[in-house]
Amino acid sequence: MTLFDLLFILLFLASVVVVISLLVLLVRGRGSAAKRLFWIFAGTWVAYLAIVFVSAAATPQHIVPMSQDQCFDEMCFAVAQVQTASQLGPPSDPVTAKGIFYVVTVRVTSHSRGRTQSEGGLHALLWNSGTYYEVSARGQNAWQSTHPATPALTARLHPGETVLSDHVFEVPAPTSSVGLVLSHGFTPAYFVIGECPLFHPPDILRLQQ
């Protein structure tokens, strides 16, 4: 947990206290005091969010080379292998891509020193010049019909354990500019200085050496 994480938590807890205080003041008929407190409260949040968003806009995009880790605390992720195919599944009943399939194998490693853990809520997206592609359900099913199922990115791992996780994406055409994005979706980190993903390109895991 960083200093900015603690700052957000403190501001959130202070906000709870302020809201309760506002309700008490209103019940007691002290409208002018409630109004002053509200504007102080609102001004503080506006100033804080301005810092969050300016910091986000100023944060450069990070490009992680293939086979190198992107870490979230003690859980680390790297692109281990990439395959492309126009068809997946058994030869007797293949699934044809509406473009091309990318099969991305992600290496998941726990660097924890003492407990089993996971990276909750994490999911993979394929990113291509501002367009995001979710995992292709039909491509994933076709791949798994001929390959063993692999653990999810959110699998719980023992300290030092490493697993491989396969993800199949379908894009309109092959391109050299695609990359993998690991996202937690919408989380409280959107309101933490230095962690907000808004207003700047996402961190990318390269799919080529």
C-alpha positions, -999 to +999 in steps of 0.1 A: +000+000+000+014+034-011+012+068+005-013+078-021-035+048-013-035+059+024-043+094+013-074+082-006-085+060+023-082+089+048-101+112+024-128+086+020-132+081+058-132+118+063-160+121+037-181+096+057-177+117+088-185+149+069-217+134+054-229+123+089-220+158+102-241+174+074-271+153+083-268+161+120-265+199+112-295+197+089-316+179+115-307+205+141-317+233+117-282+247+113-285+251+076-258+278+072-232+257+090-242+227+069-238+248+037-203+260+047-192+225+055-206+212+023-187+237+002-155+229+020-161+192+015-169+197-022-139+220-028-116+194-012-128+167-035-126+189-066-090+198-058-081+162-050-097+148-082-080+175-103-047+163-090-057+127-097-067+135-133-037+158-141-014+131-127-031+105-149-027+126-180+009+132-173+017+095-168+035+080-198+025+048-214+047+018-204+056-008-230+066-042-214+087-063-236+076-099-243+087-124-216+092-095-190+069-092-160+042-066-153+037-069-115+008-059-093+024-061-058+037-097-056+017-112-085+035-109-119+024-115-155+043-118-187+035-128-223+052-161-227+040-171-262+018-159-291+002-179-318-020-168-347-044-189-367-073-186-391-090-217-377-091-234-343-107-266-330-107-301-343-102-307-381-136-323-383-154-292-369-131-261-371-141-226-361-130-200-386-120-166-375-137-134-389-102-121-394-076-139-373-073-155-339-045-145-315-037-172-289-018-154-261-002-175-234+004-155-202+029-166-175+015-159-140+040-160-112+036-154-074+065-138-057+048-140-024+071-150+005+046-166+028+011-170+017-011-182-012-026-153-031-042-142-064-048-110-084-085-107-080-106-091-108-078-092-134-087-099-170-069-097-203-078-075-233-062-072-267-054-036-276-050-023-311-045+015-316-072+025-291-096-005-298-100-031-271-109-068-279-124-091-252-115-128-252-134-145-280-158-170-264-161-191-296-123-189-302-116-199-265-140-228-267-125-240-299-090-238-285-099-257-254-116-284-274-081-295-286-059-282-257-059-288-219-077-261-199-053-236-183-057-217-150-073-182-150-053-150-144-070-148-111-059-183-100-046-186-064-009-195-064+015-207-037+046-187-030+070-191-060+044-210-081+042-203-119+013-213-142+005-206-179-029-191-189-042-192-225-064-164-239-079-164-274-088-131-292-103-125-325-094-094-345-104-083-380-069-086-395-033-093-384-013-063-373+021-056-357+007-030-333-014-052-311-006-056-274-020-072-243-036-051-216-042-064-181-071-047-165-089-048-132-119-029-146-134-001-126-119-001-091-112+025-063-077+029-080-095+053-104-094+078-075-058+072-064-031+096-074-007+079-098-029+048-104-059+063-123-060+047-158-079+076-173-066+101-199-036+082-210-029+051-232-029+018-212+003-001-202+010-026-230+026-061-229+042-066-263+033-096-284+065-096-304+101-098-294 
